[in-house]
Every structure is written in C-alpha cells, then in structure tokens.
C-alpha cells in the first residue's frame, strides 16, 4: 500500500547509489525532460509570490509548507503548478522514458499485499476492483483501468490534490486546491 516514507527510502537509495542529491536527480531525470519548469521539493527563487496560501475549514489563512532548500521530502512536499503536474501525468500516461517491459509492468497491480480500498460512492460509479500499482491507485472499470493519485497536507489549512488518467481514452485531470475543504471540490471529479 502507499507509504510516503517509501518514497523517501527510494530517494535516499538513489542518492547513495548515484552519489548525487535527490533534487538534482529529479530535475535531471524527470522534471527537465518532461518540461516541468515550476516544480521542486524545496524552496526556490521562482516561488516568490507564486504560492497559494492555504485556507482551513474554519476560514483561517495558513502558511504554505515549503522546506528550506537543504531539506526535501519525496513523499510529502512536491511544490508544482497544475500545468507542470499535467505535463507529468501526460508523460506517465504515455510511458515516456520507460522500456516497453517497465511501461507494461508499472500499470499492473503491484505484487504482494494490496490495500483494502472501498468505494464510498454510489455502486453505479464504483470500480470493480481497487489495487495499488507502481505509484498509482488502479481503479478497474468495465471500460478499462483508471489510475489515481491523491495528496494532502495534514497541517491546518493544508492543500488537497488529485490527479488521474485513463490510458484507454487518453485523458486525465489534475486538481490542486489550497484548503482543507479541497476534497469537496475534487470528490465529484
């Protein structure tokens, strides 16, 4: 099942194996090739005046969660724009930069124990099955699978995010919200 800590383990492994900083690796291997020019795991100069201010459920303004440039959190704190995240989702949907074998494997349910996902919606819109793929939740429908990833910042006024793509129909959606009530907005999506 999903564990943000696992992303940090993978990032630390990559740093040690390649002898380079994770942020540099992410820029070189993912963000740059995909065209994500406004994406980082920690504070950067281009963020000045561009960060959404979170609003909690009681209407109180918070502070954006942005780590100092010497720190990063691979499982919790990606700072990006809707456009950059959409570029990433399109790249993932197309399998860009992957071998054909890895492209096919990454969309299959992961081996081992699976999450106990239960659909909270009406039965007509619920998937036949919910499983964990490599980095995405896989929702199996009669017309084919849809891949979903959500994010939330647990701090008061934290952000809520959802991205999904349908590789059969070649479409997807990215929703970024700046408040703890953001799930109300993207639940219908």
N, C-alpha and C positions, 0 to 999 in steps of 0.2 A: 504494500500500500504506500501511498505518498508519505514522505517524511522530508521536510525541508532540510533537516540535518544531513540527510543522504547527499543532497546537492553540495553541501559544504565538504563532506568527505571526498566526493568525486573531484571537487575543485582543488582541495589540498593535495590529493593524489597527483593531479595533473601538474600542479606547481612543482612538486618534488621530482616527478618523472621527467619533466621537461626543463626544470631549472629556471622557470620564469614566473613572473607574477600572474595570478589568475585574471586580473582585469586586462592586462596586456594580451593574454591568450584569447580572452573573449572578444576583444576588439579586433584582433588579427584574424581569428578563425570563424567568427560568427558575425559580429556587428558590422565590420567593414565590408566583407563580401556581400552581405545582404543589403547594404546601403542604409544601415541604422546609424545615423549621424547624431542623434539626440538620445543616446542610451548609455547608461553607466550603472555600476553597482555602488558608486560612491560620489561624493560632491565633486562637481566640475564647474569651471567658469561659465560655460554656456547655460547653466541652470538659473543664473541670476535673473529674477523677475519672471521666470517661466514655470515655477512650481505651483500646482494647485494647492490651496490651503484647505485642509480637511475640516469638515463640519460634523459635530457629533449629533446624536439623536435628540439632544436637548437644545440644539441650536447654538452651541458654543463652538467658537473657532479654535482650532488647534494649530499645531506646527507640523510642517511636512517632516517625515522621517527620512533624513539623508545623513548617511555616515560620513565621517571625515575621510579624506582621500586615502589615508593609510589603512582604513578598515573596509571590509566588504562582507556581504552575507549573500551567498549564492542562492539560498533558498528563501529569502525574505525581502530583499530590498533592491529590486531592479527599478531604476528610475528611467522612464521612457515616455514617448508620446504615442498617441493612438496610431498615427501614421507609421512610426517605426515598428510598433508591435504588429500592425497589419502586414508590413513587409516580412517580418519574421514568420508569421502564420502562413503566408503565401509560400515562402521558401520551404517550410516544413511540409506543407501540403504537396508541393512539387517534388519533395525528396532531394532538393538541391545539395550537392556536395557529398552525397552518400553513394556507396556502392549499391548495385541492384539488390544484393542479398540483405544488406543492412536496411535499405529502404523498405523491403517487404517485411522484415522481422520487426521493425520498430512499431508497426501498426497492429501487430498481433497481441492478444492478451499475454502479459508477462508470465513467465514460468513461476511456479511456486504459489504460495497462498495469495488469494485475491481479497480485495476489500469487500465488505458486506454492504454494497450500495443499495439503497432502497429509494425508489422514486416517490416523491411526495406529491406529484401532480395527479391529474385525473388519469385513469387507466388508458384512455384513448391516446395520450401523448407520451406515456411511459415507454422506455425501451424494453425490448425483450430480455436484454441482459446488460449488466454494467460490470466492467472489468477495468483493470489498470494495464495500460500499455506503457511504452517507454516515455515517461514524462507527461502522458496524457491519460485522461479517463476515457475509456472507449464505451460508447453507448451504441448498442446494436439494435437497429430498427429493421423492419421488413425491406426497406429500400436500400439498406446498407449502413455501415457504421458512420458515426459522427464522433469526432474527437474534441474533448473539452478540457480546459484548464481554468481554474479559478484562483484568485488570490485575495488575501485580505490582510490588512494591518490590524492587529488586535489592540492597538493603542486607542484610547478615546478619540473619536473623530477620525478613525483610521479609514484608509481607502479600501474599496472593493473593486475587483476586476473579474471579467470573464472573457474568454476567447474560445471560439470553437471553429472547426472546419469540417466540411463534408467533402471527402475526396472524390466521391462519385459524381456529385453535382458541381464540383469545383467552385465552392463558395464558402464563405466564412464570415464571422462577425467578431469585432473587438469592442468591448465596452470598458472604459475606465471611469470610475466615479471617485469623488473626493470626499465622501462621507460614509459614516457607518450605516446609513439607510440605503446605500447604493444597491444592496441586494434586492430591494423592492423594484428598482429600475430594471436590473438585468434578469430577474426571475422570469419575467414574461418573455424575454428574448429567448 
